[in-house]
Amino acid sequence: MSLTLGGRLGVSLSERFGLEFTGAYAPSDLRVSATGLGDQSQNANVFTGSGRVSYQLVPYTSPVAFVVTGGVGVINRSGDFYANVQNKTDVGGTLGASARFRLGSLLRIQVSAEDYIYKPKAEIPGFGPADEKKTQNDIHLSVGIGIPLLGLGQRGK
């Protein structure tokens, strides 16, 4: 579990369909204990990003809007912990849902949940090549503030 910093850019294609692009970076320190090595602390960072289609179940013109999304996501690992790992990047699908709450004419609060679904290629330290690679579900929960770029997207005020 980690706190991430990131952003999201959404582009409306019609009243209900749009595109979303996200990026999030999770810096962390990892405590490693191994026989003969003692306790060590190494940085183990993860970047995730996605490009996806969004569909508004309840339109943004409502005080509360609901959106579902789906698309492609990328997961990239960096830092000392992953220094000797081959294939540090995985690609998979994403599914998500969001609720947006309108506060005035420009400001919105958004609560989202996303699932990055992929089968890891990376040989993560502590897991050998013979270990079975199971499908991962990396869940991202986020809260954000939305402001239309330059006042655009003010349809149906």
N, C-alpha and C positions, 0 to 999 in steps of 0.2 A: 504494500500500500504506500502511496506516495502523493505528495502535493505537486501539482504540475502548473506550469505557466504556459499560456497559449492564447490563440485567437481564432476567430471564425469569420469568414466573409461569405455573405449570402447574396445571390443575384436572382431577382424574380424574372421568370420567363413568361409567366402568364398570371392570372388571378390566383391560381393554386399551385402551379409547378415552379420550381426554381432549382438552382445549383448552390451547393455549399462546399466550401473548402476550409479545412481546419489544419492547425498545427499546434502541437503541445510538446513541451520539453520537461522531463522529470529528472532533475539532478539528485543524486543520492550518494550516501556513503554506505558501504556494505561491510558488516563485520563477518570475517571468515575465520573459522576455527578448523584446523586440520592437524592430525597427528604429525608431530615433528615440526610443524610450522608455528604453533602457538596461535594467539589471537592477532589478527591483522585487520586493518581497516583499508578498504579500497573504494575508489569511486566507481559507480556503476550507473551510467546515465542511459535514459531511453528517450528517443524522439518518436512521436507518432503523428501521422498526418493522414488526411483523407480527402477524397473528392467524391461527392455523392449527389444524388437527385433527391429533392425534397417535395413532399406533397402535403398541402394544408388540409387537414380534415375539417377544421373550423378555421375560416379565413382570418387573416391579420386585422381585418376591419372590426372584428369583435373585440370586446375588452379582454377576453381570454381566448387564445388561439392554440390549437393542437396541430403538431406537425410530425410526420413520420419520414424517415430518411433511409436510404440504402445506397451503397456504392463500394468503392475500393479503398483500402487502407494500407499504410506502410508502417512498419515498426523497425526502427534502427537502434542498435545498441552501441555505446561507446564508453570509454573510461578504462582505467587500469584493470578492472575485473575481467573485461572482455578483450584485453590486448592480444591474446593468442588464439582467439576464436575465429574460425573461418565462417563465412556466410553470416555476417552480423545483421543483415537486413532480411525481413520477412514481408511478404505481401499476402493480403487476404481480403475478405469481404467485411463490410461494416453494416450494421443495422442500428437504427436509433429512433428515439421519440423525444419530443420537446413540448413544453408548455410555455407560452409567452403571455405575460401579463402587461397590458398597456397602462402606463402611468403618464397621462397627459398626451399631447399631440406628437411628441418625439421620443420620449423615453420608454423603454421596455425592459422588463426583467425576464430572463429566460432560464428555465431549469431543464437540463437535458440528461439523458442516459444513452450511451453508445456502447455497442459491443463490437470489438475487433475480433474477428473469427479467423484463425489461421493455424496451420500446422508448422511448427518451428523447424527451420533447416539448421539453425545454429547448434554447434556442439558446446553447450553451456558447461562451464566448469562444474564438476560434481556429478555430471551425468555423462556416462560413457556412450560410445557409438552404438553399443548393443542395447541401450535403453530405448524402450518404445517411445516414439514421438507421438503424443496424443494431441488432438485438436485443442488449441487454446481459446479461451474466451476472456479477453481482457476488457473489463467493464470500466468505462469512464463516466463518472458523474460530474456534472458541471453546473455552475450558476454564473450568469453573466448579465451585463448591462448592454442593451442594444440601442444604438442611435443611428437612424438612416444617414448615409453618407450625403453630405451637402443638402439635406432635406429631401433627398430622392425617396421614392417608395411611399409617398404620402397618399397613395390611392385610397379612396373611400373614407377620407377624414370625417 
